[in-house]
């Protein structure tokens, strides 16, 4: 650890080897890291496997914002959250996996809410195109009549 | 084609979480996406149903009614019995009230409770009658969250719910309030959150000193409510909406740790308010919304950090002695603050009509704005009316308030804000849709 580093800073290393210097208060928003810090097995660099630099940077950005704006109005934070999670599906999936794996509750909640918004009010056909990439096998095996029944309005 | 089927591959707990955030109908739809999705839906711990008619005026024949209810009954029972991890049962039904509906509801609740659910959410919207909760509720040991709408409680009590943390009653008929609150005091010791809205039959609200864990209390205009006595010592947040009905006696003297107080459409007089404030030494957030008979008040508090005043038309705050105030939000016709001691003010949103401000008070306004160390971040924006473009923007509100003098004749709306540009534009959109009021607190 370099000597210029303050005591309350932690180094996080992503799966592809990039290192991030993060204040401890921000890093411990991840319960997994918090446990490591509390158990004092985080003396040096903390490896964050399964999370690449790109995604880790996003998670850190989110945690920083939430740490700073604790005193601010909840409505401001909400706008930030909804803008933050508005990303492509690949990034969304990686973020959810990262948030789940590192146990960052606020981020996970915001992400789940976003996926729910994406599904809300859409027809089965639409969701299938959006999320399942239209797998031929599924279409052939799924019951056509059953689909129509579920897509109609219930009276 | 790119394979995009990654969302269903997420861990089950996350997919279940997402499903629980969806309206019941949308969640049910996902079950036919694929076999994996069907499995995920049918094992979701959050069981939610929403049954009703699209057209509420539709007159249904008895035969149709029976057929439909049978179908619903079959489906609900199947899910309640087959789902291996059922954890929460949510039923929202808007059928005309009949005996057979009551029997079905009894059945469902009994099965659900027998499966040791943690959360029960029942909404029975029927115009004619209240649904009376079955006796099986009083023995539910695992229930943590109970939310009832349009129901009636048997024997006017909830019974023994040792784990209950969150209780929300909406349009529930409570006949003997003594009995109800006595029961709550002695048999629901873990309760943390209590929400009561538009309940009938309630005369007196009494939350006893045995409710040590109670933190949040939300009350929304019970029409017959006369007095509120809260002795629970650890309440952090109390929010009250009076809906302009008769004034109510508040007694919050036991709530010495109260941090957030919100009063909405409450007929509260100056004296009562002053007395209330002296009882609450730990108050950090104060919200006043449409308290129309408040006239001249003094707010003096060491700990207050956030103040929201919204549409209190007659109000003028003659003294605001709050050395630790960080954030202030005000929207109304006239500028109400006369004397302020707020050196740490950082977040400001003040909106008023310029003409209501006397020239002599302009200097006071200037003083108050400049005494804060963050005043260089404050912006001054003026509009002709809410939907027009800004006629004047001053980015840094230093000691120059001259534009206020020049534009006085136009009677613009004045905003003094600490927001950034993008943020402010969005805030204005919200103001115009007037939906932001609830989000502010």
Interface residues (C-beta under 8 A of the other chain):
Chain A: X71 X72 X73 X74 X75 X76 X78 X79 X89 X90 X93 X96 X97 X100 X108 X112 X113 X115 X116 X119 X120 X121 X122 X123 X124 X127 X128 X130 X131 X132 X133 X134 X135 X138 X141 X142 X146 X147 X150 X151 X153 X154 X155
Chain B: X1 X2 X3 X4 X5 X6 X7 X8 X10 X11 X14 X17 X18 X21 X22 X23 X25 X26 X28 X29 X30 X31 X32 X33 X34 X35 X53 X54 X55 X58 X68 X305 X326 X327 X329 X347 X423 X426 X430 X436 X439 X440 X441
